Amino acid sequence: MLRSDRELRGTCWVDRRRWLRGWSAGILAATICGASVRAAEEAKEDPPPEPKVVTLRTDDGVAIVATYYGSLLGKDAVPVILLHSSKGNRADLADLALELQRLGHAVIVPDLRGYGDSSPRAGGDRTVELRPGDYLAMVEQDLETVKRFLRDRNNDGQLNIDKLCLVGIEMGSVLAVNFAARDWSWPVLAQGKQGQDVKALVLISPEWSFKGLRINEAVADPAVSRALAVLIVAGKGSSKPMHEAKRLYAALEKHHPLPPPGSTNKQMLWLRTPPTTLQGMALVKEKSMLVDQMIAKFIELRLVDLAVPWSERRN
């Protein structure tokens, strides 16, 4: 059974490490209930699809290069978008993407405009520098284009877009929160949903602003503050990242109090603070911190068995 944050506060880190290993053991053993168990066991019999590099064209003409890690679980697959930091690119997240793919998830890792293999602007000129407005375009253009790719995979029966999870690292966390608010802003039309697909956020060393793009309004959005499951992770040994993480946790905690003992309500918000000065991608890559296992278990708990039926989406 999942122990609450309140219970964990009274344990030492050695106990937490031991607990986390047990927390993730259920994933590695595919101990998911019902149809998910059968699907996961069937997926084990065959190797996952080979990662595929794709080039996606945004509405403003920018070529976004991404790696897609497909799933064998079909309509049961949880889609996950991994968003790199300002000092990295999609290659940094390859190990995490492969690990989540092995658990049956459909993962896509884009190089955001101006990073890695993606051009900063239309026309492909790689010599221009990013401007503040380009970071908003990452939300409104790049991530919308990535989601459109996942929507097409949804319509092919390869995943369930209505269980979308975003994992953002530092700068990527700012993009993830803003995209979640944007995704929930689209009204439901007579012919079906346009958005409201993001159901969970993982924010590693989250920041409140980056290059003029802030999360204040997005965090205040009822969809983000109330409807989404959120996992926040930051190294305890660095004061500024910890302050940012605690500030974000406090803003969300009032809408997600811990369920009382014996309650059937599900915990929707976590703050994890490993005892390290490492932050961002360095924190994820340090295996002893178990961040990859935290992410995997969070996705299992809040998305794998989420009662959201698959449906085809219109363009």
C-alpha positions in Angstrom: 0.0 0.0 0.0 1.2 3.5 -0.8 2.4 5.4 2.3 1.3 9.0 2.5 3.7 11.9 2.5 2.7 12.5 6.1 3.9 9.0 7.1 7.2 9.4 5.1 8.1 12.6 6.9 8.8 10.6 10.0 11.3 8.2 8.3 15.0 8.5 7.6 16.3 8.5 4.0 17.5 4.9 4.3 14.0 3.9 5.1 12.7 6.0 2.2 15.1 4.3 -0.1 13.9 0.9 1.1 10.3 2.0 0.7 10.9 3.4 -2.8 12.4 0.1 -3.9 9.2 -1.6 -2.8 7.1 1.2 -4.3 8.6 0.5 -7.7 8.8 -3.3 -7.4 5.2 -3.6 -8.4 5.9 -2.0 -11.7 8.9 -4.1 -12.6 6.9 -7.2 -11.8 4.0 -5.8 -13.8 1.6 -6.1 -10.8 -1.0 -4.0 -12.3 -4.6 -5.1 -11.9 -7.2 -6.3 -14.5 -6.7 -5.9 -18.2 -3.5 -3.9 -17.7 -1.8 -7.0 -16.2 -2.7 -9.1 -19.1 -1.6 -6.5 -21.6 1.7 -6.0 -19.8 2.4 -9.7 -19.6 1.6 -10.1 -23.3 3.9 -7.2 -24.1 6.8 -8.9 -22.2 6.7 -11.7 -24.7 7.9 -9.5 -27.5 10.5 -6.8 -27.5 9.1 -3.2 -27.7 9.2 -1.4 -31.0 12.5 0.1 -32.1 12.7 3.8 -31.3 11.8 5.9 -34.4 13.1 9.4 -35.2 10.4 11.6 -36.7 10.4 15.1 -38.0 7.3 17.1 -37.2 6.3 20.4 -38.8 4.7 23.1 -36.6 2.0 25.4 -37.9 4.6 28.2 -38.0 6.9 26.2 -40.1 9.5 24.9 -37.7 10.9 21.4 -38.1 10.8 19.6 -34.7 12.8 16.4 -34.5 11.6 13.8 -31.9 12.2 10.2 -31.0 9.1 8.1 -30.6 9.2 4.9 -28.4 6.1 3.0 -29.3 4.1 0.6 -27.2 2.7 -2.9 -27.7 -0.2 -2.3 -25.4 -2.3 -0.6 -28.0 -5.3 1.3 -26.6 -4.1 0.6 -23.0 -0.8 2.5 -23.5 -0.2 5.6 -21.5 1.4 8.4 -23.7 4.2 10.3 -22.1 6.0 13.4 -23.4 9.5 14.0 -21.9 10.7 17.7 -22.0 14.4 18.4 -21.7 16.1 21.3 -19.8 17.6 24.5 -21.3 21.0 22.9 -21.2 20.1 19.6 -22.9 18.2 17.9 -25.7 16.3 14.7 -26.3 19.4 12.5 -26.2 19.6 13.2 -22.4 16.3 11.5 -21.9 16.9 8.3 -23.9 17.5 6.1 -20.9 14.4 7.2 -19.1 12.3 6.9 -22.3 13.5 3.3 -22.8 12.7 2.4 -19.2 9.2 3.8 -19.5 8.7 2.1 -22.9 9.7 -1.2 -21.3 6.8 -0.7 -18.8 4.4 -0.5 -21.8 4.1 3.3 -22.2 4.2 5.2 -25.5 6.9 7.8 -25.1 7.9 10.7 -27.3 10.9 13.0 -26.6 11.2 16.1 -28.8 14.1 18.4 -29.3 12.3 21.8 -28.7 12.9 24.5 -31.3 16.5 25.6 -31.3 17.7 22.6 -29.4 19.3 19.4 -30.6 18.3 18.6 -34.2 15.3 21.0 -34.3 15.6 24.3 -36.1 15.0 27.5 -34.1 12.7 29.1 -36.8 11.0 28.4 -40.1 13.5 27.9 -42.9 15.9 25.9 -41.0 18.5 28.6 -40.3 20.4 27.3 -37.3 22.5 30.5 -36.7 19.7 32.6 -35.2 19.3 32.8 -31.5 16.2 32.1 -29.6 14.1 35.1 -28.5 11.8 35.3 -25.4 8.7 34.7 -27.7 10.2 31.5 -28.9 9.7 29.9 -25.5 6.0 30.6 -25.6 6.0 29.1 -29.2 7.4 25.9 -27.7 4.1 25.6 -25.8 1.7 26.9 -28.5 3.5 25.3 -31.5 6.0 22.6 -30.6 3.9 20.8 -27.9 0.7 21.2 -29.9 2.5 19.5 -32.8 3.8 16.7 -30.6 0.3 16.2 -29.2 -1.1 16.1 -32.8 1.4 13.3 -33.5 0.2 11.4 -30.5 -3.5 12.0 -31.4 -2.8 10.3 -34.8 -1.2 7.4 -33.0 -4.3 7.3 -30.7 -6.6 7.1 -33.8 -4.5 4.2 -35.0 -5.2 2.4 -31.8 -1.6 2.6 -30.5 -2.3 4.6 -27.3 -4.9 6.4 -25.2 -4.4 10.1 -25.7 -6.8 10.8 -22.8 -4.2 9.6 -20.3 -1.4 12.0 -21.4 1.5 12.6 -19.0 4.1 15.4 -19.3 7.5 15.1 -17.6 9.4 18.4 -17.6 12.9 19.1 -16.4 13.7 22.6 -15.2 12.8 24.7 -18.3 10.7 21.7 -19.4 8.6 22.0 -16.3 7.6 25.6 -17.2 6.6 24.4 -20.6 4.7 21.4 -19.2 2.6 23.4 -16.7 1.7 26.0 -19.3 0.8 23.4 -21.9 -1.4 21.6 -19.4 -3.4 24.8 -18.8 -3.6 25.4 -22.5 -4.8 21.9 -23.2 -7.6 22.3 -20.6 -8.6 25.6 -22.1 -10.1 24.2 -25.3 -13.9 23.8 -25.1 -15.6 20.5 -25.8 -17.4 20.7 -29.2 -20.4 18.9 -30.4 -18.1 16.5 -32.4 -16.0 15.7 -29.4 -13.1 16.8 -27.2 -10.3 19.1 -28.4 -8.2 18.9 -25.3 -8.4 18.1 -21.6 -6.1 15.1 -22.3 -3.2 16.0 -19.9 -4.0 14.1 -16.7 -0.6 14.2 -14.9 2.6 16.2 -14.6 6.0 15.2 -13.3 8.1 18.4 -12.6 11.8 17.8 -11.9 13.5 20.8 -10.3 10.6 23.0 -11.4 11.1 26.7 -12.1 8.5 29.5 -11.8 9.7 31.3 -14.9 12.1 31.0 -17.7 13.1 33.6 -20.3 9.9 35.6 -19.5 7.6 32.5 -19.6 5.9 32.2 -16.2 3.7 29.5 -14.6 1.7 31.8 -12.2 -1.5 31.9 -14.2 -1.2 28.3 -15.3 -0.8 27.1 -11.7 -3.9 29.2 -10.7 -5.9 27.5 -13.4 -8.5 25.2 -11.8 -7.6 22.4 -14.2 -4.0 22.5 -13.2 -4.5 23.1 -9.5 -7.4 20.7 -9.0 -7.8 18.2 -11.8 -4.2 17.0 -12.4 -2.0 14.5 -10.5 1.4 16.1 -9.9 4.7 14.7 -8.8 7.4 17.4 -7.8 11.0 16.3 -7.4 13.9 18.5 -6.3 17.3 17.8 -4.6 17.1 18.9 -1.0 20.6 20.2 -0.8 20.2 23.3 -3.1 18.3 26.2 -1.6 16.8 27.9 -4.7 15.4 24.8 -6.4 14.0 23.6 -3.1 12.4 27.0 -2.5 10.8 26.9 -6.0 9.6 23.3 -5.5 8.1 24.0 -2.0 6.5 27.1 -3.3 4.8 25.2 -6.1 3.8 22.4 -3.8 2.2 24.9 -1.4 0.3 26.5 -4.2 -1.2 23.1 -5.1 -1.4 21.5 -1.7 -4.5 23.6 -0.6 -6.4 22.0 -3.4 -5.0 18.5 -2.8 -5.0 17.8 1.0 -3.7 14.3 1.9 -6.6 11.9 2.1 -7.4 10.9 5.7 -6.5 7.4 6.8 -9.0 4.8 5.5 -10.3 7.2 2.9 -11.0 6.0 -0.6 -9.8 9.3 -2.0 -6.6 9.0 -4.0 -3.5 11.1 -3.3 -3.0 13.5 -6.2 0.1 15.5 -5.2 3.6 14.5 -4.1 6.8 16.3 -3.2 10.0 14.2 -3.2 13.2 15.8 -2.0 16.2 13.4 -2.2 19.2 14.4 0.0 21.4 15.7 -2.8 22.5 19.0 -4.4 21.9 17.5 -7.8 19.1 19.0 -9.8 17.4 18.6 -13.2 18.9 16.0 -15.6 21.8 15.2 -13.2 19.2 14.2 -10.5 17.4 12.0 -13.0 20.6 10.3 -14.1 21.8 9.6 -10.6 20.4 6.1 -10.1 20.9 6.0 -6.4 18.2 8.8 -6.1 15.6 6.5 -7.7 13.9 9.3 -9.6 13.2 7.1 -12.6 11.4 4.7 -10.3 9.4 7.5 -8.7 8.2 8.6 -12.1 7.3 5.1 -13.2 5.3 4.4 -10.0 3.5 7.7 -10.2 2.4 6.9 -13.8 1.3 3.5 -12.7 -0.7 4.8 -9.7 -2.4 7.7 -11.4 -2.7 6.8 -15.1 -2.4 3.1 -15.9 -5.7 2.2 -14.3 -7.4 5.6 -14.8 -10.9 4.9 -15.9 -10.8 6.9 -19.1 -12.0 4.9 -22.1 -10.2 5.1 -25.4 -12.0 7.1 -28.1 -11.1 8.2 -31.6 -10.3 11.9 -32.0 -11.2 14.0 -35.0 -8.7 16.4 -36.5 
